[in-house]
Amino acid sequence: MLRALSIRDVVLVRSLQIEFLPRLCVLSGETGAGKSILLDALGLAVGSRADSALIRHGATQATVAAEFEVSADHPVRLLLEANELDASEHTIVLRRVVGTDGRSRAFVNDQPISIALQRALGDCLVEIHGQFESRRLLDPAAQRDLLDAYGGLHEQVSGVAHAHGSWRTAMDALSQGIRERADASRDEDVLRHALDELSALDPQPGEESTLAAQRAVMMHGEKLVEATGRAADELGDGRGVEGAINAAQRQIEAVAELAGGRLGGAIAALKRASIEVADAASDIESVASDIDLDPRSLERIEERLFALRALARKHGVEADTLGDVGDELGRRLALVADWDTQIVELTGRAEEARGIFAARCQALSRARRKAAARLDGEVTRELVPLKLEAARFVARVDPLDDEQWGPSGADRVGFAVATNPQTPEGPLGRIASGGELARFTLALKVALARADPVPTIVFDEVDNGVGGAVAAAVGERLARLARDFQVLVVTHSPQVAARGDHHWRVTKANARPGSLTTVDALGDAERREEIARMLAGARVTDEARAAAGRLLHGALQ
């Protein structure tokens, strides 16, 4: 609920702090005292359009802050979390600052936010119903949500939204499949040529590095043959290393016993050297014998190597992954042949998902029409004592064209009224006059009381143009509504004011510079005097005071 409203430098208000209470809160005062200023200020705090004309003369900016107390499970917390804002506070303070250039800044709990988010947060917290403004109840999307809440259709609406998501997913898969089939069919010849080219070359993993190494050897073949030949000569018989090592080994072995074992290490080292030299000679001979000096062999290797590299560049891959490219080309060609089967399967899934969605939509539509009929009856019963007995209210549930189906179902929901029997129903905001719209809104809010999560409702002169029994009926319904909500009502009707649980008087006091608006909370005696003023006018009589007492006493019954 609205806990407090702080206003600074707004029109006739220099500085004002109002602490509000639960249930029915009445604000009264003479015409021109500034009651509308309070509502304009509250509207600013909850996201209404800013206007530099609202800034008090001589001030540089206007500031308004509205403090709301919210429950732990209130939907506004989800909206805060969705926008990565702190949702743990017990109270939420919406603040707006308007400059002389008409620009404004918005804050929630002193965190800067956009005006659009401020408006969305405000819509969750308070409804302001004036003679010509009822933003939320005139919104078709809000009307649909209210009807669903009234009918207790949350689970069905969630089921429809889930089915719609599944249908859209299936349709997206089908569309993607159709596009891929068209692409694959168009590229089939290209794919087949590329696959034939890869198949003909038949690249093997690691082949490029092997061929590159072979090419490098062959390009330096003559140098390698010459060097390995000289090395073999150096290691060979005669003065070769191998012969010298063997001769040294024989000489040492012949006198080894005379050295008392001290030559054992040398003998072992010479044996190892002999073996290593023999292995080296064998390796050199092997390399020399493997060197191919035929230029035709080098040409064949270079041709193969360059073909591999060219094909890799063509496909934008490394040569070693050309086999994977071939696998992918084969898969895409296989898909071309299998696309018809896949499209039939995807089409079947999409049709099945659409059928499930359509069936749930039909069930939801039936439930909505039943709820609409009940709501029509409840609102109509409320209209009679509000002097709208000739009016008709209809909650319309009309089918949408298939292309307009969405996560909310296949219905267009709208609240329509006719103010007399000879005229057809039309949208609520277009057909009803200012006073009628306020009373239609009151009747609707009474009927929708337990279906709407908005905790604070504001009515601006909902009793305009009515009096007597009708005004009493308005007051009785406001009091009934206040059992479930905090209701603020700006009124000139003593019958309405007498129903209030709390009462504030708005006055315009002469002060320098200019006239300023003030707001005072009234005690019992002051309240009776204010209602007497509302009954009698400028001169309050004893008879008016007695009548005010009777009104207050009757309101308590």
C-alpha positions in Angstrom: 0.0 0.0 0.0 1.0 3.7 -0.3 2.7 4.6 3.0 3.7 8.2 2.3 3.8 10.9 -0.4 6.5 13.5 -0.3 6.1 16.6 -2.5 8.4 19.5 -3.0 7.9 22.6 -5.3 5.0 21.2 -7.3 2.6 24.0 -8.4 1.1 25.4 -5.1 3.1 23.0 -2.8 6.4 24.2 -1.4 7.0 21.1 0.8 4.5 18.5 1.9 4.7 15.1 3.5 1.5 13.0 3.8 1.5 9.7 5.8 -1.3 7.4 4.5 -3.0 4.5 6.3 -4.8 1.3 5.2 -8.4 1.0 4.0 -10.5 3.9 2.8 -8.6 7.3 2.8 -10.7 10.4 2.0 -9.3 13.7 0.7 -11.7 16.6 0.6 -11.5 20.4 0.2 -12.9 23.3 -1.6 -12.6 23.5 -5.4 -9.2 24.9 -6.3 -7.6 24.0 -3.0 -5.1 21.7 -4.8 -6.5 18.2 -4.5 -5.7 17.6 -8.2 -2.1 18.6 -7.4 -1.7 15.7 -5.0 -2.9 13.3 -7.7 -0.6 14.9 -10.3 2.3 14.5 -7.9 1.4 10.8 -7.3 1.1 10.3 -11.0 4.6 11.7 -11.5 6.0 9.3 -8.9 4.5 6.3 -10.7 5.6 7.3 -14.3 3.1 9.8 -15.7 4.3 12.3 -18.3 6.4 15.1 -16.8 5.6 18.8 -17.5 7.7 21.7 -16.4 4.4 23.6 -15.8 4.1 21.5 -12.6 7.2 23.2 -11.1 6.3 25.8 -8.5 7.0 29.4 -9.6 10.5 30.4 -8.5 11.7 26.9 -8.0 14.4 25.2 -10.2 12.9 21.7 -10.0 10.0 19.6 -8.7 10.5 16.5 -6.7 8.0 13.8 -5.7 8.6 10.5 -3.8 6.0 7.8 -3.1 6.8 5.2 -0.6 5.0 1.8 -0.9 4.9 -1.1 1.5 4.8 -4.4 -0.4 4.4 -8.0 0.6 7.2 -10.6 0.1 5.3 -12.2 -2.8 4.2 -9.1 -4.6 4.7 -9.2 -8.5 6.7 -6.0 -8.3 9.6 -7.8 -6.8 9.9 -10.1 -9.8 10.0 -7.0 -12.0 12.8 -5.5 -9.9 14.8 -8.7 -10.1 14.2 -9.0 -13.8 15.9 -5.5 -14.1 18.7 -6.5 -11.8 17.5 -4.2 -9.0 17.5 -4.9 -5.3 14.1 -6.5 -4.4 14.8 -7.3 -0.8 13.6 -4.0 0.8 10.3 -4.1 2.7 9.3 -0.8 1.2 9.8 0.6 -2.3 10.3 4.3 -2.9 9.6 5.7 -6.4 11.0 9.2 -6.9 10.8 11.6 -9.8 12.7 14.9 -10.3 11.5 17.3 -13.0 13.6 20.2 -14.3 12.5 23.5 -15.8 13.4 22.2 -19.2 10.7 19.5 -18.8 13.3 16.7 -18.6 13.0 14.3 -15.6 14.9 11.6 -13.8 13.4 8.5 -12.1 14.7 6.5 -9.2 13.6 3.4 -7.2 15.1 3.1 -3.8 17.6 5.8 -4.9 18.7 3.7 -7.9 18.3 5.5 -11.2 15.9 3.8 -13.6 14.2 4.6 -16.9 10.8 6.3 -17.0 9.4 3.3 -18.7 10.5 1.0 -15.9 9.1 3.5 -13.4 5.8 3.4 -15.1 5.8 -0.4 -15.1 6.6 -0.5 -11.4 3.9 2.1 -10.7 1.3 0.0 -12.6 2.1 -2.8 -10.2 1.6 -0.7 -7.1 -1.2 1.8 -7.7 -4.1 2.5 -10.0 -5.3 6.1 -10.5 -8.8 6.5 -11.8 -9.8 10.0 -12.7 -12.7 11.3 -14.7 -10.8 11.0 -17.9 -7.9 8.7 -17.0 -7.9 5.0 -16.1 -4.8 3.9 -17.9 -4.6 0.3 -16.7 -8.3 -0.7 -17.0 -8.5 0.8 -20.5 -5.5 -1.3 -21.7 -6.8 -4.4 -23.7 -3.8 -6.5 -22.5 -4.6 -5.6 -18.9 -8.3 -6.4 -19.5 -7.4 -9.8 -20.7 -5.1 -10.4 -17.7 -7.8 -9.2 -15.3 -10.4 -11.5 -16.9 -8.0 -14.5 -16.6 -7.3 -13.6 -12.9 -11.1 -13.2 -12.2 -11.8 -16.6 -13.8 -8.9 -18.3 -12.0 -7.4 -19.3 -15.3 -3.7 -19.0 -14.4 -2.9 -22.7 -15.0 -4.7 -22.8 -18.4 -3.0 -19.6 -19.5 0.4 -21.1 -18.6 -0.5 -24.3 -20.4 -1.4 -22.2 -23.5 1.8 -20.2 -23.3 3.9 -23.5 -23.0 2.1 -25.0 -26.0 2.6 -21.9 -28.0 6.3 -22.1 -27.3 6.5 -25.7 -28.4 4.5 -24.9 -31.6 6.8 -22.0 -32.4 9.9 -24.1 -31.8 8.5 -26.8 -34.1 7.7 -24.2 -36.8 11.1 -22.7 -36.5 12.7 -26.2 -37.0 10.5 -26.7 -40.0 11.4 -23.3 -41.5 15.1 -24.0 -40.9 14.7 -27.4 -42.5 13.0 -26.0 -45.6 15.8 -23.4 -45.9 18.5 -26.0 -45.6 16.8 -28.3 -48.1 16.6 -25.5 -50.6 20.3 -24.6 -50.0 21.3 -28.2 -50.2 19.4 -28.8 -53.4 20.8 -25.7 -55.0 24.3 -26.7 -54.1 24.0 -30.3 -54.9 26.1 -30.2 -58.1 28.8 -28.2 -56.3 28.8 -30.6 -53.3 29.1 -33.6 -55.6 31.9 -32.1 -57.6 33.8 -31.2 -54.4 33.3 -34.7 -53.0 34.4 -36.3 -56.2 37.5 -34.1 -56.2 38.3 -35.2 -52.6 37.6 -38.8 -53.3 39.9 -38.8 -56.3 42.8 -37.3 -54.3 42.0 -39.5 -51.3 44.1 -37.5 -48.7 45.4 -39.4 -45.7 46.1 -38.1 -42.2 49.7 -36.9 -41.8 50.3 -37.2 -45.6 51.3 -33.6 -46.1 54.1 -33.6 -43.5 55.4 -36.9 -44.8 55.5 -35.6 -48.4 57.1 -32.4 -47.3 59.8 -34.3 -45.6 60.4 -36.5 -48.6 60.5 -33.5 -50.9 63.1 -31.8 -48.7 65.3 -34.9 -48.8 65.0 -35.4 -52.5 65.7 -31.7 -53.2 69.1 -32.1 -51.4 69.7 -35.7 -52.6 73.1 -35.2 -54.3 74.5 -33.4 -51.2 73.3 -36.2 -49.0 74.7 -38.9 -51.2 78.1 -37.2 -51.3 78.2 -36.6 -47.5 77.1 -40.1 -46.5 79.7 -41.6 -48.9 82.5 -39.6 -47.3 81.3 -40.5 -43.9 81.2 -44.2 -44.8 84.8 -44.0 -46.1 85.9 -42.4 -42.9 84.3 -45.2 -40.8 85.4 -48.0 -43.1 88.5 -50.4 -43.2 92.1 -49.3 -43.2 92.5 -46.1 -41.2 88.8 -46.1 -40.5 87.5 -45.4 -37.0 85.9 -48.8 -36.7 89.2 -50.6 -37.4 91.2 -48.4 -35.0 88.7 -49.1 -32.2 88.9 -52.8 -32.8 92.7 -52.8 -32.9 92.8 -50.8 -29.7 90.4 -53.2 -28.0 92.6 -56.2 -29.0 95.8 -54.6 -27.6 94.1 -53.8 -24.3 92.5 -57.2 -23.9 95.9 -58.9 -24.4 97.4 -57.2 -21.2 94.2 -56.8 -19.2 95.1 -59.4 -16.6 98.4 -57.7 -15.9 96.6 -54.5 -14.9 94.7 -56.2 -12.1 91.3 -55.4 -13.5 91.9 -51.7 -13.9 91.5 -51.8 -17.7 87.9 -53.4 -17.5 86.2 -50.0 -17.9 88.3 -49.1 -20.9 87.6 -52.5 -22.6 83.8 -52.0 -22.0 83.8 -48.5 -23.4 85.7 -49.6 -26.5 83.1 -52.4 -27.0 80.3 -49.8 -26.8 82.1 -47.5 -29.1 82.6 -50.3 -31.6 78.9 -51.1 -31.5 77.8 -47.4 -31.8 80.2 -46.9 -34.8 78.8 -50.0 -36.5 75.2 -48.8 -36.0 76.1 -45.3 -37.3 77.7 -46.9 -40.4 74.6 -49.0 -40.9 72.3 -46.0 -40.6 74.4 -43.9 -43.0 74.4 -46.8 -45.5 70.6 -47.2 -45.2 70.0 -43.5 -45.8 72.4 -43.4 -48.7 70.7 -46.4 -50.3 67.2 -44.9 -49.8 68.0 -41.6 -51.5 66.1 -41.4 -54.8 67.8 -39.1 -57.2 65.3 -39.7 -60.0 63.8 -36.2 -60.9 60.5 -37.9 -61.9 60.1 -39.2 -58.3 60.6 -35.6 -57.0 58.1 -34.3 -59.5 55.4 -36.9 -58.5 55.9 -36.0 -54.8 55.7 -32.3 -55.4 52.6 -32.7 -57.6 50.8 -34.7 -54.8 52.0 -32.3 -52.1 50.9 -29.2 -54.0 47.5 -30.7 -54.9 46.8 -31.5 -51.2 47.8 -27.9 -50.2 45.7 -26.3 -53.0 42.6 -28.4 -52.0 43.1 -27.5 -48.3 43.2 -23.7 -49.2 40.1 -24.1 -51.3 38.1 -25.5 -48.4 39.8 -23.2 -45.8 41.2 -26.0 -43.7 44.4 -27.7 -42.8 45.5 -30.5 -45.2 45.2 -33.1 -42.4 41.5 -32.3 -42.0 40.5 -32.8 -45.6 39.1 -36.2 -44.6 36.7 -34.4 -42.2 35.6 -32.1 -45.1 34.8 -35.1 -47.2 32.7 -36.6 -44.4 30.8 -33.3 -44.1 30.2 -33.1 -47.8 29.0 -36.7 -47.8 26.6 -35.9 -44.9 25.1 -32.9 -46.7 24.7 -34.9 -49.9 23.0 -37.6 -47.9 20.7 -35.0 -46.5 19.7 -33.8 -49.9 18.5 -37.3 -50.7 16.8 -37.6 -47.3 15.3 -34.1 -47.1 11.8 -35.0 -48.3 11.5 -37.6 -45.5 12.8 -35.1 -42.9 10.5 -32.3 -44.1 7.5 -34.7 -43.8 8.6 -35.5 -40.2 9.2 -31.8 -39.3 5.8 -30.9 -40.8 4.1 -33.6 -38.8 5.7 -32.4 -35.5 4.6 -28.8 -36.3 1.1 -29.8 -37.0 0.9 -31.9 -33.9 2.2 -29.0 -31.8 -0.3 -26.6 -33.5 -3.1 -29.1 -32.7 -2.1 -29.2 -29.0 -1.9 -25.4 -28.9 -5.3 -25.0 -30.7 -7.0 -27.4 -28.4 -5.7 -25.6 -25.3 -6.7 -22.3 -26.8 -10.2 -23.6 -27.4 -10.5 -24.8 -23.8 -9.2 -21.4 -22.6 -11.6 -19.6 -24.8 -14.5 -21.5 -23.4 -13.3 -20.8 -19.8 -12.8 -17.1 -20.7 -16.4 -16.8 -22.1 -17.8 -18.4 -18.9 -15.8 -16.0 -16.7 -16.8 -13.1 -18.9 -20.5 -14.0 -18.5 -20.1 -14.1 -14.7 -18.2 -10.8 -14.7 -20.9 -9.2 -16.9 -23.5 -10.2 -14.3 -21.5 -8.9 -11.4 -20.7 -5.6 -13.0 -24.3 -5.1 -14.1 -25.6 -5.6 -10.6 -23.1 -3.0 -9.4 -24.2 -0.5 -12.0 -27.9 -0.3 -10.9 -27.3 1.5 -7.6 -24.7 3.7 -9.3 -27.4 5.3 -11.5 -26.3 3.4 -14.5 -29.2 1.0 -14.6 -29.7 1.6 -18.3 -26.1 0.8 -19.2 -24.7 -2.5 -20.3 -21.3 -3.9 -19.6 -19.9 -6.7 -21.8 -16.5 -8.5 -21.4 -16.0 -9.5 -25.0 -14.0 -12.6 -25.9 -13.6 -12.6 -29.7 -11.5 -15.1 -31.8 -8.3 -13.8 -33.3 -7.2 -14.7 -36.8 -4.7 -17.6 -36.9 -1.7 -15.3 -37.6 -2.6 -13.3 -34.5 -2.4 -16.3 -32.1 0.1 -15.9 -29.4 1.3 -17.1 -26.0 -1.9 -15.5 -24.4 -4.1 -17.6 -26.6 -6.4 -17.1 -29.6 -8.8 -14.5 -28.1 -9.1 -10.7 -28.2 -10.5 -9.7 -24.8 -12.0 -6.2 -24.3 -14.3 -4.5 -21.9 -17.2 -2.7 -23.8 -20.1 -0.6 -22.5 -23.3 1.0 -23.8 -24.7 3.8 -21.8 -28.3 3.4 -23.1 -30.3 0.6 -24.6 -30.4 2.2 -28.1 -26.7 2.3 -28.7 -24.3 -0.6 -29.4 -21.5 -1.4 -27.1 -18.1 0.2 -27.6 -14.7 0.3 -25.9 -15.0 1.4 -22.3 -12.8 4.5 -22.7 -14.6 5.8 -25.8 -18.2 5.4 -24.9 -18.4 6.5 -21.2 -18.3 10.1 -20.2 -15.9 11.2 -17.4 -18.3 10.7 -14.6 -19.7 7.5 -16.1 -16.2 6.1 -16.7 -15.3 6.7 -13.0 -18.5 4.8 -11.9 -17.9 2.0 -14.4 -14.4 1.7 -13.1 -15.7 1.5 -9.5 -18.2 -1.2 -10.5 -15.5 -3.1 -12.3 -13.0 -2.8 -9.4 -15.6 -4.1 -6.9 -16.3 -7.1 -9.2 -12.6 -7.8 -9.8 -11.5 -7.1 -6.2 -9.9 -10.5 -5.4 -8.5 -10.9 -8.9 -6.3 -7.9 -9.0 -2.9 -7.7 -7.3 -2.6 -3.9 -7.4 -2.7 -2.9 -3.7 -3.6 0.8 -3.9 -6.5 2.3 -5.9 -7.1 6.1 -6.3 -10.4 7.5 -7.4 -10.7 11.2 -8.3 -14.2 12.5 -7.9 -15.8 9.2 -8.7 -19.0 10.8 -7.3 -19.0 13.6 -9.8 -22.5 14.6 -10.9 -24.3 12.4 -8.5 -25.8 12.8 -5.0 -28.2 11.4 -2.5 -28.7 7.7 -2.8 -26.3 7.3 -5.7 -23.5 9.0 -3.8 -24.3 6.8 -0.8 -24.0 3.7 -3.1 -20.7 5.0 -4.3 -19.5 5.4 -0.8 -20.7 1.9 0.2 -18.8 0.3 -2.7 -15.7 2.2 -2.0 -15.8 1.0 1.6 -16.4 -2.5 0.5 -13.5 -2.3 -1.9 -11.3 -1.0 0.9 -11.7 -4.3 2.8 -9.3 -5.8 0.3 -7.3 -2.8 -0.9 -6.1 0.6 0.2 -8.4 3.1 -1.5 -7.8 6.8 -1.8 -10.7 8.9 -2.9 -10.8 12.6 -3.7 -14.4 13.6 -3.2 -16.9 16.5 -2.8 -19.6 14.1 -1.6 -20.4 14.0 2.2 -22.0 10.6 1.7 -18.7 9.3 0.3 -16.6 11.1 2.9 -18.6 9.7 5.8 -17.6 6.2 4.7 -13.9 6.9 5.1 -11.7 5.2 7.6 -9.3 8.2 7.6 -9.9 11.8 6.4 -7.5 14.6 5.2 -8.6 18.1 4.3 -6.8 20.0 1.5 -6.7 23.7 1.9 -5.1 26.7 0.2 -3.5 29.0 2.7 -2.4 32.5 1.8 1.3 32.9 2.4 4.1 34.8 0.9 5.0 34.4 -1.9 1.6 33.3 -3.3 -0.9 30.8 -2.1 0.3 27.4 -0.9 -1.6 24.1 -0.6 -1.6 22.3 2.8 -3.0 18.9 3.8 -4.2 18.2 7.4 -5.3 14.9 8.9 -8.6 15.3 10.7 -9.7 14.0 14.0 -13.3 13.0 14.8 -14.5 16.5 15.6 -12.7 18.1 12.7 -14.0 15.4 10.4 -17.6 16.1 11.4 -17.0 19.8 10.8 -15.6 19.1 7.3 -18.5 16.9 6.3 -20.9 19.5 7.6 -19.1 22.0 5.4 -19.5 19.7 2.4 -23.2 19.5 3.2 -23.9 23.2 3.9 -21.3 25.1 1.9 -19.4 28.2 3.2 -21.7 28.7 6.2 -21.8 25.7 8.4 -25.0 25.4 10.4 -26.0 23.3 13.4 -28.4 21.4 11.2 -25.5 20.6 8.9 -23.4 19.4 11.9 -26.3 17.2 13.0 -26.7 15.8 9.5 -22.9 15.1 9.4 -23.2 13.3 12.7 -26.0 11.1 11.3 -24.0 10.3 8.2 -21.0 9.3 10.2 -23.1 7.3 12.6 -24.8 5.6 9.6 -21.5 4.7 8.0 -20.5 2.8 11.1 -23.6 0.6 11.0 
